[in-house]
Amino acid sequence: MSRAMELIVAGFVKTRNHRALSDLLTHRRKVLGELQAVTGINPANAVNAVRDEIAIIETGIAELKPPPGSVSENEWG
C-alpha cells in the first residue's frame, strides 16, 4: 500500500490539495487508533503499514507548507 499511498499523496501535492491531504491524515490516524485498540490478534504488521502511510502523508503536507513568514499559522491551517 505504501507505493499506492505515495502516488495518492503525490497527486494531492501536485494539485496543491492541502484539504485532501489533511482529511487523509485524519483518516489514517483514526485507523491507527482502531488498530491499536484491537485485541485477540496481533495487528503489528497493519499498524506498521499505517504508520508508514502517515509518514508519507506528513511529508506531502510539509511539501505544501508555505515559506516561513509568508502566511500566518492560523491561515495555513
C-alpha positions in Angstrom: 0.0 0.0 0.0 2.9 2.4 0.6 3.5 2.8 -3.2 -0.1 3.4 -3.7 -0.1 6.0 -0.9 2.9 7.6 -2.4 1.1 8.1 -5.7 -2.0 9.4 -4.0 -0.1 11.9 -1.9 2.0 12.9 -5.0 -1.3 13.7 -6.8 -2.6 15.8 -4.0 0.7 17.6 -3.7 0.8 18.3 -7.5 -2.7 19.7 -7.3 -1.8 21.5 -4.1 -4.8 19.9 -2.4 -4.0 20.5 1.3 -7.5 19.7 2.5 -7.4 16.2 0.9 -4.1 15.5 2.5 -5.4 16.7 5.9 -8.5 14.5 5.5 -6.4 11.6 4.5 -4.1 12.1 7.5 -7.1 12.3 9.9 -8.5 9.1 8.5 -5.2 7.1 8.7 -4.7 8.3 12.3 -8.2 7.1 13.1 -7.4 3.7 11.5 -4.2 3.6 13.5 -6.1 4.2 16.8 -8.6 1.5 15.9 -5.8 -1.0 15.1 -4.0 -0.3 18.3 -7.3 -1.0 20.3 -7.7 -4.4 18.7 -7.5 -7.4 21.0 -7.3 -11.1 20.2 -5.0 -10.7 17.2 -1.6 -9.2 16.6 -2.1 -6.2 14.3 1.6 -5.2 14.3 2.0 -5.5 10.5 -1.0 -3.4 9.9 0.0 -0.8 12.5 3.4 -0.5 10.9 1.9 -0.1 7.4 -0.4 2.6 8.6 2.4 4.4 10.4 4.4 4.3 7.1 1.4 5.8 5.3 1.1 8.5 7.9 4.8 9.5 7.4 4.2 9.7 3.7 1.2 11.9 4.1 3.0 14.2 6.6 5.9 14.6 4.1 3.3 15.6 1.5 1.8 18.2 3.8 5.3 19.5 4.6 5.9 20.0 0.9 2.9 22.2 0.6 3.7 24.3 3.7 4.4 27.9 2.6 7.8 29.5 3.4 8.2 30.9 6.9 6.7 34.4 7.3 4.7 34.3 4.0 1.4 33.1 5.7 0.5 33.0 9.4 0.0 29.6 11.0 -3.7 30.4 11.5 -4.2 31.0 7.8 -2.2 27.9 6.9 -4.3 25.6 8.9 
